[in-house]
Amino acid sequence: MDTVNAKPSSSLPVPPRGLGTLFFLLLLWLLLPGALAGVLRAALGLPLWVGALVGLAGAAGLTWKGVSHERPWPTHVPLVLLQGLYLATVWGVTWRMLGIPAMEGLVTVGGGDAGNHAALRADFVSHEPGVYQGFILFHTLTYGLEWLFGLDAFTSFRAGFYLVPMVIAVALAAGVESVAGRLWHSGRAQVAAQVVLLVATVAAWRFLLLRWLHYHQADGFYPHLFGLVTLVLAWLAYGLPRSVWGRCGALAVFTVFYRFTYGLNLGDFLFTGGVLLLVEGFRSFGPKYRWGVWFVGLVFLGAAAYAYSRLLPLAQVPGAIVAHSHERALRVQWWTLVGLLVVRFLSPRQDSVERRLIDFAVLFCGASALVQFAYRKAGLPIDYYFLKYGLHAVVLLLCVALFVTSIRMGAVFQKGLVRAWYWDLALAVLVAIGLFEVTRGWGRAYESYESSYRERVRGAPPFQTLDALEDRGATAIIRRVLHDEGKRFGGLLTPSWPRANFSNVALGWVPENWSATGGHWPLFSSGAVREGPGFCVFWEASAGDWEGYQRISDDNHTPLVDVVRKLQARPDKVCQDYAAPWVSSGSRTLCYRCD
């Protein structure tokens, strides 16, 4: 049982160390300055640099405390090499499946959310700290990458997206090292658990997690995806500390970070934190602090009820989204929760760290499942936000399944197959079968993502469902023309809605009132460019574009096709062909004119 003043026994041997502690320090320096910069700006209106400095000071202080109390340097070479191989393999698989060099790493399936978030980020940074209800950590991080490294909007969004799977991988590797070392204090245990993690990740990563990430990136749900980073780190931040104060503090801090990342599952997070605080107050605190901890736990539960109530109006909000088999996905989620509860109560009673990690996941994902069940029973429409709701829970459950499989299989190999207890072996086989069934079940539930995912993995034209989020060749020409002519950007016309919405913001034209105009919808549907002295106007003019312009005009009853034809008829226009590996012809045409 944990107590307020629990400390590790000095008689226990120091477990071999790999890169786990350094991984956690890397994540601390990478994410904390941006997280505090965003939170302090959204909550208090402070300049971003103030929060960034506070974050850097916090990272430095925590690093100093960690280094002074426990040396973080690796001591076990095989474990270090294995963890390096794990991360290299995960990155290789991720880039091979999602990287699609023809489109430089990002795609779209037709939604305009990517451009919306580019515009929201510009408003947040420049003049509106409370934009998007404060869900701004992705915006802060990507803006920071642009400022530090001179990136443009596309490359910063790309970096922010690929951080999601890599942070999850780093967190899993570090978490498995921490738990395996604490349970068994042997190099063999560490290596065995990391080997199983590598094999299990390769098996499940590309068939399930990358498919989820692919679709949600392709439809522009970037802050929603980045919420997975906060959730997975919160899961470890609660489960790993021996100190009950550390665990309760982690719940409080990550509740704030999660609230300012994305709010759809905030009720689930607050419910999880509230129940865990009540449990910790009963189990780990004495009478002096117990009532205070219980009070905070009840506050969390009250905040969870409020957060759930704020979701009710979203039931009637429609949106373009590819529907998956939500009934099958929820059924697999229920069975996964049952399996985790079995492991939780049957696993050996050593250090309670594994049980805490399972408890967090069961509470969060159980609350998510109950909300989805109640929603369906109420007969509410199965639409945009409901279909997005389950992502955080299923990703966390997959991470927990990979983690538990690694620990339980590692326990078997740590003892040796001959000397292993039959119970350990049976439990390890159970969790391995469970991971296989989870992967297969959710794979079937999310088959609707498969066609676009296969196109992305294939990576070569022709594409039926995918399109370029930004035409990088056209963007390079536009920037060069504006620089050479000394003109301002007057707009880019394209028959692709996601490209019109994203590229025009990326090139510097941020809508004055994003919510009133629907982003750059007037530009896309009606050709409302900015013409006049000092402006250059651009339009895509390849052979296939004209049919697209006509279709948009017909569908929206707007003069877009006439606007583009008038521009094309101007004698002062300039047209240029350029390489475009994402189209079958291999080249496209961009035209422009300047006043």
VMD Tcl script that draws the C-alpha trace (Angstrom):
set ca {
  {0.00 0.00 0.00}
  {1.29 3.46 -0.87}
  {1.56 6.05 1.88}
  {2.21 9.75 1.93}
  {5.84 9.31 2.89}
  {6.54 6.10 0.96}
  {10.11 5.79 -0.25}
  {11.90 3.06 -2.15}
  {13.86 0.71 0.03}
  {17.60 1.45 0.02}
  {18.30 -2.28 0.23}
  {16.92 -2.93 -3.23}
  {19.44 -3.08 -6.06}
  {19.46 -0.20 -8.50}
  {17.86 -1.43 -11.73}
  {19.85 -1.17 -14.95}
  {19.09 2.01 -16.83}
  {18.55 2.55 -20.49}
  {17.42 5.75 -22.14}
  {14.14 5.98 -20.24}
  {15.02 8.87 -17.93}
  {16.64 10.80 -20.77}
  {13.51 10.20 -22.85}
  {11.36 11.78 -20.14}
  {13.74 14.74 -19.86}
  {13.65 15.17 -23.63}
  {9.84 15.28 -23.59}
  {9.96 17.75 -20.70}
  {12.17 20.21 -22.59}
  {10.32 19.68 -25.85}
  {6.77 20.16 -24.60}
  {6.70 22.09 -21.31}
  {7.76 25.55 -22.62}
  {5.18 25.42 -25.41}
  {2.49 24.04 -23.10}
  {2.92 26.79 -20.51}
  {3.24 29.46 -23.20}
  {-0.12 28.40 -24.62}
  {-1.88 27.95 -21.28}
  {-0.75 31.29 -19.85}
  {-1.68 33.14 -23.02}
  {-5.10 31.47 -23.35}
  {-5.95 31.77 -19.65}
  {-4.35 35.12 -18.74}
  {-3.62 36.80 -22.08}
  {0.14 36.89 -21.43}
  {2.62 37.09 -24.30}
  {3.85 33.72 -25.49}
  {7.44 34.47 -24.54}
  {6.47 34.86 -20.88}
  {5.00 31.37 -20.67}
  {7.88 29.94 -22.68}
  {10.40 31.39 -20.20}
  {8.39 30.00 -17.29}
  {8.36 26.62 -19.04}
  {12.11 26.70 -19.63}
  {12.71 27.58 -16.00}
  {10.40 24.76 -14.94}
  {12.13 22.28 -17.22}
  {15.52 23.36 -15.89}
  {14.37 23.04 -12.29}
  {12.83 19.61 -12.78}
  {15.90 18.44 -14.67}
  {18.19 19.64 -11.90}
  {16.04 17.92 -9.28}
  {15.99 14.69 -11.25}
  {19.72 14.69 -11.97}
  {20.64 15.54 -8.37}
  {18.48 12.77 -6.90}
  {19.14 10.05 -9.45}
  {21.72 9.88 -12.17}
  {19.87 9.55 -15.49}
  {22.77 8.23 -17.52}
  {22.38 4.78 -19.15}
  {24.17 1.85 -17.55}
  {22.98 -1.07 -19.68}
  {24.32 -1.04 -23.25}
  {22.06 -3.81 -24.69}
  {18.99 -1.99 -23.38}
  {20.15 1.30 -24.90}
  {20.75 -0.35 -28.27}
  {17.38 -2.07 -28.14}
  {15.55 1.17 -27.34}
  {17.38 2.91 -30.17}
  {16.32 0.11 -32.51}
  {12.75 0.41 -31.23}
  {12.51 4.13 -31.96}
  {14.23 3.79 -35.33}
  {11.81 0.99 -36.27}
  {8.75 2.94 -35.13}
  {9.86 6.03 -37.04}
  {10.69 3.97 -40.13}
  {7.31 2.24 -40.11}
  {5.49 5.53 -39.45}
  {7.19 7.40 -42.27}
  {6.90 4.44 -44.63}
  {3.15 4.18 -44.06}
  {2.23 7.86 -43.70}
  {5.13 9.85 -45.13}
  {3.91 9.84 -48.78}
  {6.84 11.79 -50.32}
  {4.75 12.72 -53.36}
  {2.76 15.04 -51.07}
  {5.63 15.74 -48.64}
  {4.08 13.98 -45.67}
  {0.57 15.47 -45.32}
  {-2.61 14.71 -47.25}
  {-6.25 15.70 -47.27}
  {-9.47 13.84 -47.96}
  {-11.48 16.99 -48.58}
  {-12.11 18.78 -45.30}
  {-11.18 22.39 -44.63}
  {-10.19 22.02 -40.97}
  {-6.46 22.31 -41.64}
  {-6.94 25.81 -43.03}
  {-9.29 26.66 -40.19}
  {-6.61 25.76 -37.65}
  {-3.98 27.74 -39.53}
  {-6.29 30.78 -39.32}
  {-7.15 30.15 -35.66}
  {-3.46 29.90 -34.85}
  {-2.78 33.24 -36.51}
  {-5.58 34.88 -34.51}
  {-4.36 33.28 -31.27}
  {-0.80 34.45 -31.74}
  {-1.65 37.96 -32.91}
  {-4.68 39.30 -31.04}
  {-7.21 36.77 -29.69}
  {-5.88 34.64 -26.78}
  {-9.25 33.00 -26.11}
  {-9.85 31.76 -29.65}
  {-11.20 28.23 -30.18}
  {-12.26 28.03 -26.50}
  {-8.59 27.86 -25.55}
  {-7.78 24.53 -27.25}
  {-4.45 25.86 -28.44}
  {-1.49 23.65 -27.45}
  {-1.06 22.36 -31.01}
  {-1.21 25.92 -32.29}
  {1.38 27.08 -29.75}
  {3.78 24.24 -30.47}
  {3.66 24.61 -34.25}
  {4.04 28.39 -34.02}
  {7.06 27.88 -31.77}
  {8.61 25.53 -34.33}
  {8.11 28.15 -37.03}
  {9.68 30.86 -34.89}
  {12.65 28.74 -33.82}
  {13.48 27.03 -37.11}
  {12.04 29.31 -39.79}
  {9.42 26.81 -40.92}
  {6.30 27.65 -42.88}
  {2.78 26.63 -41.92}
  {2.85 23.35 -43.83}
  {6.16 22.13 -42.41}
  {5.25 23.16 -38.86}
  {1.90 21.34 -39.10}
  {3.76 18.32 -40.46}
  {6.21 18.39 -37.56}
  {3.36 18.75 -35.06}
  {1.50 15.80 -36.54}
  {4.47 13.41 -36.62}
  {5.33 14.35 -33.05}
  {2.16 12.53 -31.97}
  {3.23 8.95 -32.87}
  {6.84 9.61 -31.84}
  {5.91 10.97 -28.41}
  {3.64 7.95 -27.89}
  {6.51 5.62 -28.86}
  {9.03 7.40 -26.62}
  {6.58 7.38 -23.72}
  {5.89 3.66 -24.13}
  {9.59 2.78 -24.26}
  {10.38 4.88 -21.20}
  {7.33 3.66 -19.33}
  {8.10 -0.01 -19.94}
  {11.69 0.52 -18.78}
  {10.53 2.25 -15.60}
  {7.97 -0.40 -14.67}
  {10.09 -3.43 -15.66}
  {13.09 -2.08 -13.76}
  {10.99 -1.41 -10.68}
  {9.35 -4.83 -10.71}
  {12.40 -7.03 -11.32}
  {15.64 -5.02 -10.97}
  {17.38 -7.06 -13.64}
  {18.80 -6.35 -17.06}
  {17.22 -9.50 -18.44}
  {13.78 -8.29 -17.43}
  {14.36 -4.93 -19.07}
  {15.57 -6.43 -22.33}
  {12.76 -9.00 -22.43}
  {10.07 -6.37 -21.91}
  {11.56 -4.04 -24.54}
  {11.86 -6.87 -27.08}
  {8.20 -7.75 -26.60}
  {7.27 -4.06 -26.89}
  {9.17 -3.86 -30.18}
  {7.47 -6.94 -31.63}
  {4.00 -5.97 -30.38}
  {4.33 -2.42 -31.64}
  {5.44 -3.47 -35.11}
  {2.48 -5.86 -35.22}
  {-0.17 -3.36 -34.09}
  {1.26 0.03 -35.06}
  {0.84 -0.04 -38.81}
  {-2.43 -1.98 -38.88}
  {-4.29 0.13 -36.34}
  {-2.71 3.22 -34.78}
  {-1.29 4.63 -38.02}
  {-4.62 4.10 -39.76}
  {-6.34 6.17 -37.07}
  {-3.70 8.88 -37.23}
  {-3.80 8.91 -41.02}
  {-7.51 9.61 -41.30}
  {-7.69 12.23 -38.56}
  {-4.74 14.07 -40.08}
  {-6.23 13.80 -43.57}
  {-9.45 15.42 -42.35}
  {-7.57 18.18 -40.54}
  {-8.30 17.24 -36.90}
  {-4.88 18.39 -35.64}
  {-5.70 19.60 -32.08}
  {-7.81 16.49 -31.53}
  {-4.84 14.34 -32.48}
  {-2.43 16.35 -30.36}
  {-4.64 15.67 -27.36}
  {-3.32 12.10 -27.51}
  {0.10 13.41 -26.48}
  {-1.33 15.02 -23.35}
  {-3.44 11.97 -22.54}
  {-0.66 9.37 -22.85}
  {1.77 11.50 -20.83}
  {-0.90 12.08 -18.16}
  {-1.44 8.32 -17.96}
  {2.26 7.76 -17.22}
  {2.59 10.84 -15.01}
  {-0.08 9.45 -12.70}
  {0.98 5.80 -12.77}
  {4.76 5.98 -12.41}
  {5.50 8.18 -9.34}
  {5.94 6.41 -6.02}
  {4.95 9.57 -4.15}
  {1.22 10.08 -3.70}
  {1.82 13.85 -3.80}
  {3.51 13.39 -7.18}
  {0.55 11.42 -8.50}
  {-2.05 13.90 -7.28}
  {0.01 16.81 -8.57}
  {0.28 15.12 -11.97}
  {-3.51 14.77 -12.14}
  {-3.95 18.48 -11.41}
  {-1.28 19.68 -13.86}
  {-2.32 17.45 -16.73}
  {-5.98 18.33 -16.25}
  {-5.00 21.90 -17.07}
  {-2.91 20.83 -20.08}
  {-5.63 18.52 -21.36}
  {-8.26 21.24 -21.04}
  {-6.15 23.58 -23.19}
  {-5.39 20.91 -25.79}
  {-8.83 19.69 -26.81}
  {-12.12 19.60 -24.93}
  {-14.18 16.79 -26.42}
  {-13.10 14.20 -23.82}
  {-12.45 16.63 -20.97}
  {-15.36 15.17 -19.00}
  {-13.77 11.71 -19.17}
  {-10.46 13.13 -17.95}
  {-12.04 15.04 -15.07}
  {-14.08 12.00 -14.04}
  {-10.92 9.87 -14.05}
  {-9.03 12.43 -11.97}
  {-11.90 12.81 -9.52}
  {-12.26 9.08 -8.86}
  {-8.50 8.59 -8.53}
  {-8.24 11.46 -6.05}
  {-11.03 9.96 -3.96}
  {-9.27 6.58 -4.02}
  {-5.89 8.12 -3.16}
  {-7.49 10.06 -0.30}
  {-8.91 6.85 1.16}
  {-5.89 4.63 0.51}
  {-2.78 6.81 0.78}
  {-3.50 9.85 2.95}
  {-3.87 10.14 6.68}
  {-6.65 12.08 8.42}
  {-4.68 15.34 8.20}
  {-4.98 15.55 4.41}
  {-7.70 13.07 3.51}
  {-10.65 15.45 3.65}
  {-8.86 18.04 1.52}
  {-8.03 15.47 -1.15}
  {-11.61 14.21 -1.14}
  {-12.87 17.77 -1.54}
  {-10.64 18.28 -4.60}
  {-11.84 14.94 -5.98}
  {-15.46 16.03 -5.63}
  {-14.61 19.31 -7.38}
  {-13.20 17.29 -10.25}
  {-16.38 15.22 -10.45}
  {-18.51 18.36 -10.44}
  {-16.37 19.83 -13.21}
  {-16.78 16.57 -15.15}
  {-20.58 16.89 -14.92}
  {-20.34 20.46 -16.21}
  {-18.03 19.40 -19.06}
  {-20.48 16.66 -20.08}
  {-23.35 19.15 -20.05}
  {-21.43 21.37 -22.47}
  {-21.29 18.47 -24.93}
  {-25.06 18.17 -25.30}
  {-25.46 21.06 -27.80}
  {-22.79 19.43 -29.99}
  {-25.13 16.51 -30.69}
  {-26.98 18.65 -33.23}
  {-23.85 20.00 -34.92}
  {-23.25 18.33 -38.31}
  {-19.91 18.01 -40.03}
  {-18.17 16.16 -42.83}
  {-16.55 13.01 -41.48}
  {-16.00 9.45 -42.68}
  {-18.16 7.23 -40.49}
  {-16.76 4.05 -38.99}
  {-18.63 1.12 -37.45}
  {-19.17 2.78 -34.08}
  {-21.16 -0.17 -32.69}
  {-18.32 -2.62 -33.37}
  {-15.72 -0.15 -32.08}
  {-17.63 0.32 -28.83}
  {-18.11 -3.42 -28.41}
  {-14.35 -4.00 -28.76}
  {-13.78 -1.18 -26.27}
  {-16.00 -2.92 -23.70}
  {-14.23 -6.25 -24.12}
  {-10.84 -4.58 -23.85}
  {-11.88 -2.98 -20.57}
  {-12.99 -6.38 -19.26}
  {-9.64 -7.90 -20.25}
  {-7.70 -5.12 -18.50}
  {-9.74 -5.63 -15.33}
  {-8.90 -9.34 -15.41}
  {-5.19 -8.55 -15.73}
  {-5.47 -5.88 -13.04}
  {-6.82 -8.29 -10.43}
  {-4.81 -11.35 -11.45}
  {-1.37 -9.79 -11.88}
  {1.14 -10.34 -9.03}
  {0.91 -7.94 -6.08}
  {4.35 -6.39 -6.22}
  {4.80 -2.69 -6.85}
  {1.35 -1.22 -7.53}
  {2.58 0.84 -10.51}
  {1.11 -1.52 -13.11}
  {-2.23 -1.49 -11.36}
  {-2.29 2.32 -11.23}
  {-1.66 2.53 -14.95}
  {-4.49 0.10 -15.61}
  {-6.77 1.96 -13.20}
  {-6.30 5.26 -15.04}
  {-7.00 3.66 -18.41}
  {-10.04 1.71 -17.19}
  {-11.60 4.80 -15.63}
  {-10.98 7.09 -18.61}
  {-11.99 4.58 -21.26}
  {-14.85 3.22 -19.18}
  {-16.29 6.73 -18.82}
  {-15.91 7.22 -22.57}
  {-17.71 3.95 -23.27}
  {-20.55 4.81 -20.88}
  {-21.02 8.22 -22.48}
  {-21.18 6.66 -25.94}
  {-23.61 3.98 -24.72}
  {-25.90 6.56 -23.09}
  {-25.73 8.77 -26.18}
  {-26.85 5.94 -28.46}
  {-29.59 4.87 -26.04}
  {-30.91 8.44 -26.01}
  {-31.43 8.24 -29.76}
  {-29.29 11.29 -30.50}
  {-27.93 11.69 -34.04}
  {-24.80 9.75 -34.92}
  {-22.82 12.59 -36.42}
  {-19.59 14.53 -36.39}
  {-18.64 14.87 -32.73}
  {-19.94 11.47 -31.69}
  {-17.83 9.80 -34.36}
  {-14.75 11.70 -33.15}
  {-15.45 11.03 -29.49}
  {-14.03 7.53 -29.15}
  {-10.56 8.17 -30.61}
  {-8.78 9.10 -27.38}
  {-10.13 6.08 -25.54}
  {-9.22 3.52 -28.19}
  {-5.69 4.92 -28.63}
  {-5.11 4.87 -24.87}
  {-6.45 1.30 -24.66}
  {-4.12 0.23 -27.46}
  {-1.17 1.80 -25.62}
  {-2.15 0.05 -22.40}
  {-2.54 -3.24 -24.26}
  {0.98 -2.87 -25.72}
  {2.32 -1.94 -22.30}
  {0.64 -4.78 -20.39}
  {1.63 -7.32 -23.03}
  {5.26 -6.22 -22.77}
  {5.28 -6.39 -18.95}
  {3.48 -9.73 -18.66}
  {5.55 -11.41 -21.39}
  {8.66 -9.85 -19.90}
  {7.80 -11.45 -16.55}
  {7.82 -14.87 -18.16}
  {11.15 -14.42 -19.91}
  {12.67 -12.76 -16.86}
  {12.18 -15.93 -14.86}
  {13.04 -18.21 -17.75}
  {10.55 -20.33 -19.65}
  {11.44 -23.48 -17.72}
  {11.18 -21.91 -14.27}
  {8.26 -19.60 -15.01}
  {5.16 -20.04 -12.95}
  {2.29 -21.52 -14.90}
  {0.17 -18.59 -13.74}
  {2.60 -16.07 -15.21}
  {2.70 -17.96 -18.47}
  {-1.09 -18.22 -18.65}
  {-1.47 -14.51 -17.95}
  {1.10 -13.63 -20.59}
  {-0.64 -15.77 -23.18}
  {-3.98 -14.20 -22.23}
  {-2.76 -10.64 -22.77}
  {-1.02 -11.57 -26.05}
  {-4.24 -13.09 -27.38}
  {-6.13 -10.06 -26.12}
  {-3.82 -7.69 -28.03}
  {-4.32 -9.71 -31.21}
  {-8.10 -9.68 -30.83}
  {-8.17 -5.95 -30.05}
  {-6.13 -5.18 -33.15}
  {-8.33 -7.35 -35.34}
  {-11.61 -6.09 -33.86}
  {-10.79 -2.41 -34.19}
  {-9.28 -3.04 -37.59}
  {-12.69 -4.22 -38.77}
  {-14.50 -1.38 -37.00}
  {-12.41 1.23 -38.80}
  {-12.38 -0.38 -42.25}
  {-13.88 2.81 -43.70}
  {-10.43 4.42 -43.35}
  {-8.76 1.63 -45.30}
  {-9.12 2.87 -48.89}
  {-7.51 6.24 -48.27}
  {-4.92 4.62 -45.99}
  {-3.92 2.19 -48.74}
  {-3.54 5.07 -51.17}
  {-1.28 6.86 -48.72}
  {0.84 3.77 -48.17}
  {1.10 3.17 -51.92}
  {2.14 6.78 -52.29}
  {1.90 7.10 -56.08}
  {-0.79 8.55 -58.37}
  {-3.49 8.19 -59.45}
  {-5.26 9.05 -56.18}
  {-9.00 8.55 -55.86}
  {-9.58 9.80 -52.30}
  {-6.43 11.74 -51.41}
  {-5.37 15.20 -52.50}
  {-2.46 17.50 -51.70}
  {-3.11 19.71 -48.68}
  {-0.70 22.24 -50.16}
  {0.79 22.28 -53.66}
  {4.37 22.85 -52.59}
  {5.55 23.61 -56.11}
  {2.88 26.28 -56.57}
  {3.63 27.75 -53.15}
  {7.31 28.11 -54.06}
  {6.39 29.94 -57.29}
  {3.98 32.24 -55.45}
  {6.55 33.21 -52.84}
  {9.16 33.86 -55.51}
  {6.81 36.02 -57.61}
  {5.72 38.09 -54.62}
  {9.35 38.63 -53.63}
  {10.54 39.52 -57.13}
  {7.58 41.79 -57.89}
  {7.47 43.40 -54.46}
  {3.72 42.80 -54.31}
  {1.21 41.57 -51.75}
  {-0.67 38.28 -51.97}
  {-4.15 38.72 -53.43}
  {-5.34 35.11 -53.27}
  {-4.96 31.66 -54.78}
  {-7.89 30.12 -56.68}
  {-8.05 26.35 -56.78}
  {-10.83 23.76 -57.24}
  {-9.63 22.05 -54.03}
  {-11.42 23.36 -50.91}
  {-8.83 22.13 -48.37}
  {-5.99 23.55 -50.47}
  {-7.78 26.89 -50.89}
  {-8.50 27.20 -47.18}
  {-5.03 26.16 -46.01}
  {-2.77 27.65 -48.68}
  {-4.30 31.12 -48.62}
  {-3.78 31.34 -44.85}
  {-0.28 29.86 -45.15}
  {0.57 32.51 -47.72}
  {-0.46 35.30 -45.40}
  {-4.14 36.01 -45.99}
  {-5.97 35.35 -42.73}
  {-9.77 35.91 -42.87}
  {-10.82 38.90 -40.77}
  {-13.78 37.04 -39.30}
  {-13.16 33.33 -39.63}
  {-16.42 32.17 -38.05}
  {-18.60 34.52 -40.12}
  {-17.09 33.62 -43.49}
  {-16.37 29.93 -42.90}
  {-12.68 30.53 -43.42}
  {-11.86 31.22 -47.06}
  {-15.18 29.91 -48.38}
  {-16.05 33.17 -50.27}
  {-12.70 32.96 -52.05}
  {-13.10 29.29 -52.88}
  {-16.74 29.31 -53.98}
  {-17.02 32.75 -55.60}
  {-13.47 33.73 -56.50}
  {-13.43 36.73 -54.16}
  {-9.77 37.61 -54.65}
  {-8.14 40.91 -53.69}
  {-7.26 42.80 -56.85}
  {-5.84 46.27 -57.26}
  {-2.53 48.11 -57.14}
  {0.13 46.20 -55.21}
  {-1.58 42.77 -55.38}
  {-0.85 39.57 -57.29}
  {-3.59 36.99 -57.90}
  {-2.83 33.31 -58.64}
  {-4.93 30.45 -59.98}
  {-4.39 26.79 -60.75}
  {-4.79 26.32 -64.50}
  {-4.00 22.70 -65.32}
  {-6.24 20.86 -67.76}
  {-8.20 19.10 -65.03}
  {-8.78 22.24 -62.96}
  {-11.35 23.78 -65.29}
  {-13.83 20.98 -64.77}
  {-13.41 21.47 -61.03}
  {-14.09 25.21 -61.26}
  {-17.24 24.52 -63.26}
  {-18.47 21.95 -60.77}
  {-17.96 24.32 -57.83}
  {-19.85 27.10 -59.61}
  {-22.72 24.77 -60.46}
  {-22.93 23.29 -56.95}
  {-22.84 26.65 -55.16}
  {-24.52 28.81 -57.85}
  {-21.57 31.20 -57.84}
  {-19.54 32.95 -60.57}
  {-16.25 31.19 -59.72}
  {-15.70 29.69 -63.17}
  {-16.41 33.05 -64.83}
  {-13.93 34.81 -62.54}
  {-11.19 32.34 -63.38}
  {-11.92 32.49 -67.12}
  {-11.70 36.27 -67.09}
  {-8.35 36.06 -65.33}
  {-7.18 33.46 -67.84}
  {-8.22 35.74 -70.73}
  {-6.14 38.65 -69.49}
  {-3.23 39.43 -71.83}
  {-0.94 40.30 -68.90}
  {-1.25 36.91 -67.24}
  {1.82 34.70 -66.82}
  {1.57 30.90 -66.71}
  {4.22 28.47 -65.56}
  {4.46 24.68 -65.59}
  {6.16 22.95 -62.67}
  {6.79 19.44 -61.38}
  {4.00 17.88 -59.28}
  {4.70 14.22 -58.39}
  {1.25 13.78 -56.83}
  {-0.58 13.94 -60.20}
  {-0.42 11.32 -62.93}
  {0.98 13.72 -65.53}
  {3.83 14.70 -63.23}
  {3.35 18.43 -63.82}
  {0.83 21.20 -63.23}
  {0.26 24.78 -64.38}
  {-0.02 27.91 -62.24}
  {-1.01 31.30 -63.68}
  {-0.85 34.75 -62.11}
  {-1.19 38.44 -62.80}
  {-0.05 41.46 -60.79}
  {-1.36 45.02 -60.65}
}
mol new
graphics top color blue
foreach p $ca { graphics top sphere $p radius 0.5 }
foreach p [lrange $ca 0 end-1] q [lrange $ca 1 end] { graphics top cylinder $p $q radius 0.2 }
display resetview
